[in-house]
Amino acid sequence: MKNKYVTLLCLTAFLYEAGNAQTMDTKSSDDLRELRRLNTHFIKNFVTSDTAEHNKIIHKNFICIQGNGAIVDRVEYLKGWATGYKDSGYTNFEKTEEVIRIFGNTALVRSKTPYTKLIDGREHTGASVYTDTYIKEKGRWWCVQAQITSVK
């Protein structure tokens, strides 16, 4: 008899949590969808050197930690953004292996970016991994920090 009560109690707790998870998932899935859209837009802005559109994604206090460890503020970052793709010799740049983790009003967006670029007239392939940190303010997601690391 005792096992029936334990089973009933566990089933009730499971159903209660499942119902709550569904409610939370709806909000999370909307945020997840928006963060995926922003991540795709982020890469598109880089490839097209679209600083005007990119300016709409990054927070007023944005910083970037580059692959060499340099910390670049928003103003310098956007200057480099204007010609970064074209001047870097990239012939291909894409986003793969996207992982998004949401922690309340903070999110970490990570992807791998395989690329091809011309260096001294020779084609080279490589990849980097980046993590962008987003915060949600007044119902809107903003990228506050980007960090990129080369993959050897």
Residue, then its C-alpha position, 0 to 999 in steps of 0.5 A: m500500500k505504501n508503494k502505491y502512495v509513493t508512486l501516486l505522489c511521484l506521478t503527481a509531482f512529475l505531472y505538476e513539473a511537466g505542466n510548469a515546464q511547458t509554460m516556461d518552455t513557451k517563453s524560452s522557445d520565443d527567446l531561443r527563436e529570437l536569439r537564433r535570429l540575432n545570431t544569424h543576423f550577426i554573421k550576415n552583418f559581418v559578411t556584408s559589412d553592414t554596420a548600420e544593422h549591426n549597430k541595432i544588435i550590440h549594446k551601448n556598452f558592448i565589448c569584444i575580446q578578439g582572438n589575440g586577447a585584445i579587448v576592443d570597445r564598441v566604437e573601435y569594434l564598429k570601425g573594424w566591422a565596416t571592412g573586416y570581412k572584405d579586408s581579411g581575405y575571406t572567401n567563405f564564412e559560415k556558422t555551424e554547431e550553434v548552442i544557445r543557453i538561456f539563464g533568465n535575462t542572460a544568454l550565451v550564444r556559441s557557434k563554430t565558424p569554418y572559413t576559407k580565406l586567401i593569404d598571399g594568394r593561397e587558399h587557407t581553411g580554418a575555424s573559430v569558435y565564438t561566444d556572444t553574451y546577450i542580456k535582455e533589457k525591456g523585453r529586447w535582447w542585446c549583445v553585450q560581449a563577443q569573444i572569439t577564439s581560433v581553432k587549430 
